[in-house]
Amino acid sequence: MASKKKYIVASVTLGVIAMASGLLIGGANIITKDSIKKNQEKKIASGISEIYGKNALISKKIDVKADTFANVYKTVEQYYEVSDKDNNKQGYAFRTNGSNAYGKITLIVGFDETTHAFKGISIVVDEQTYNTTLEDNYISLVNKGERDVDDVKCGATFGAKLVKEMINEATSAAEELWKE
Amino acid sequence: MAKGKTKQNFLKGIVIENPLFVSILGTCPALATTKTLEAALGMGILFTIVLVCSNMLVSLLRKLIPEEIRTPAYIVIIATFVTIVKMLTNAFLPELYSSLGVFISLIVVNCIVLGRAEAYASKNKVFDSLIDALGMGVGYTLALLSMAFFRELLGTGGFTIGQIFTFIPKAKLTIIPAPYTISLFSNPVGAFIVFGLILAVLAFIKNRKDEYKAYLVKQEKIKKQQEALAAQQANTDGGNK
């Protein structure tokens, strides 16, 4: 009887602690969610400027649903129609989001309107352990044209595989979009 | 707790029981987040906030948490504070959040936080636990800063501020000209070298101190022996006369 009571007390205590933790995290989420969303939008806009130049603007945002493309892509979440200030279309930029045991990565992969070719990549979120190497060893070199886009290098094979998959999916989605 | 004891409790985390340089705990973020002084300071502050909050709550609930669920309860408490700190950093200091990446989440598994909860906060009063956490937090932050100081100086040739803490105006101080910088120190391998060298210097200082103490003890012993001999001699001389 005594051991039964002991287990009940332990379970209830842990339950109460977990509930209080949930409430605290929920409260923090309410306080921070708008700022986090705003920061992410700012980062996407600056990523678009990095790829297409300072005058580039997002003229249209399209959420990728299962029926948006013939193929269903795991990582492509959203794509943007990018225009300049005079409303001339510059191309399409794809937001891809992937994660593995090392953490989450969100990239913007841009394609040119006239050539339909790959134009550049920028990082929105990189929570991977080797987060500086993705920028230093791969993205900055690809954007300068000093490294091939397929030759992903970001510190660990595991992370590089994920980045490659994300870029391949964005490329396939772009090809499909141009076909339409 | 007496004022002197409080001071001692605070200072032990900085010098005698420094978590990084003496206990060699929390080395993973120490190697990864000490590339720049600003990142190291950011990590130190976030770590101290989590440690202070978790230590205080663990101490407050120490009599209510049954023995059997102590560790899972501490983990839940620590994880809650880490999640809140992570959300706040992402919302209000996005540059620090991007710079530290996964290492903010990894504070949950930092042995120092769980170690202090288990070894100190679960057995002591809230105020004592707060002082202990502050001492350990400041000690860890200073250790990170000392590593970052050498890494940023040797790796980039100077110090940059305002890159992560964007509310500070951006400024760069160059001390070593670019051709003489060693980029190796900005890489993880450089962190290992700096960490190893600091530990070696600290070990050298400690050994010298210990040797000096041993020398003083030996001298004292010899002095006492000589005094005893002199006294014995005087006694013998007195007897002969």
Interface residues (C-beta under 8 A of the other chain):
Chain A: K6 V9 A10 T13 L14 I17 A18 S21 L24 I25 A28 N29 I31 T32 K33 S35 I36 N39 K43 Y102 G103 V125 D126 E127 Q128 T129 N131 T132
Chain B: A32 K35 L61 L64 I65 P66 E68 I69 P72 A73 V76 I77 A79 T80 T83 I84 M87 L88 N90 A91 F92 P94 S98 G101 V102 F103 S105
